[in-house]
Amino acid sequence: MVGGGVAAVGAGAAAVIIATSGDDEGEFPRQTIASVGDLRPNEPVTFQYPLEGQSSVLVDLGEEVPGGVGDSGGIVAYSALCQHMGCDVQFVPEGGYMLCPCHQSKYDPAREGNVIQGVAQAPLPRIELEIDGEDIVAVGVNGLIFGYRENLAPGARA
């Protein structure tokens, strides 16, 4: 009886790996999000990427963090769709975290969007950024956006 339970758990884990490890079709669009000079530390900028309706948030954390860009290395962006049930998360400047108002999951944007509290089990997908002159440009997604089998399908690119 115990062996069957382990097999079921193992099969479930394999299904998750298969569902999230596939490549997206095509290339991610390059999309200018904001100008470096217009950003203020801890003031979030919302945008849609890589598809219309895929809510994302950009924030300058003001200090170097993993995956950050810009002079301070603190500009990061994440999908704003909670990995638990897809509610929109919001950046909370006073605490420096992202909060899902539906079930209170908290994510740490300074630690690659990892869960720090709540029912979510996976980090927020990170929007890959580049600096092009003064422009902050989204160029890809690291992780699977909630509700999608592929980050680029189905839907219209933002």
N, C-alpha and C positions, 0 to 999 in steps of 0.2 A: 504494500500500500504506500509506503514512504517513497519507494522508487518511482511510482507513477506520478506522485506529486512533484518530484524533482524533474522528471521528464517534462511535465506540463509547464513548470516554471522555465526550464531551459528552452522549450519551444517558444514560449512567449518572448523571452529575451532575444532569441534569434530573429523573430518576426520584427521586433523593434529595430534591430541592427539592419536588417534588409530594407525596411521602410525608410530609414533615414540615411542610408549610405549611397543611394543612387545619385548619379550626376544629373544636374539640371540640363535640359535641352537648350542648346544655343549659348550665347554669351550674355553676361549681365550687361545691362545698359550703363553707360557713364552718365551720371546725372549730377549737375551742380546743385548743392544743397544750400550753401550760405557762403558769405565772405568772411574770412578770418577776422577782418577788422570790425565786423558787425557783431561778433560773438561777445557775450559777457559771461564771466565765470558763473556756473551754476544756474544759468538761465536757458532752459531747454528750447529747442527749435523742432517743431514737428514737421514731418514730410511723409510722402508716400514713396515706397521703394521696395522691391524692384517693379512691382505691379501697382496699378491703380487700386486703391482700397487696402493696400498693405501698409498700415500705419507704422511709422518709425519715429524715433526721437534722437536728436543730436544734442550733445552737451559738452561744454568745455569744463572739465573738472579742475583745471588750474594747476595740476601737477602731473608728472609723468606716470602713466599707467600702462599695463600690457595692452598692446594694440592701438595705443593712442597716437595721434598725429599732431602736427603743428609744432611751434617753437617750444612749448612746454611739454609736448608729448601727452597732453591730457585731453585732446578732443576725441570723443568716441561717439558711436551711434549704435543703436540696437533696434530690433523689431520691437514695436510697442504692443505686440499681441502676446499675452501671458501664455506660457507653455502649459498651464493647467487646463483652461477652458477657452482661451482666446479673448478674454476681456482686455480692454486697453489699459496698459500700465501707465503710470504717471511718475515723472521724476519729482522727488521731494527734496528741494534744495537744503532745507534745515538738517536733514539726516544724510544727504548724499546718496540716497538709494532710490530705486524704482519700486513703486508699490502698485499691486493689483487691488483695486477697490472691491472686487467681487468676493474674493476669498482670502485676502490679506497676505498673499505671497509677496516677499520682498526680494529684490535682486540687487546685487552690488555692481554698478557700472565700472568701478575701479578694479574689480577682479573678474574681468571678462564676462560680466553678466550672470555670474553664478548665483544660485538661490542661497539666501541667508536666513530665510524664515518662511514657513508656510507649506502648503500642499503641493506646489509645483515641484517636479522632479528633475527638470532639465534647465540649463541656463538659457537666457534669451539669446536668440541668434544675433551675432554681431554683424553690423553693416561695415564692410571693408571700405576704408576711406583713403584718399590721396589728397595731397595739397598740390594745386596747380596754380602757381602765382599766388593770388589772394583767395582763390576759390577752393572750397572744400567740396570734393567730388566723391560721390558714392560709386564704387566700382564692382561690388560683389556682396555676397552674403555668406557668412561662416555659420552654418547650422540650418536646420529646417524650420521654416516659419510655420507657426501653428495653423492647422487646418489644410495644409497643402501636402501633396505627395512629392511635388517638385516646386521650388520657389518661383519658377518662371511659367508655370502652366497650371491651370488654365487662367487666362486673363490678359488684359491689355497692359503693356508696359507703361510705367509712369513717365 
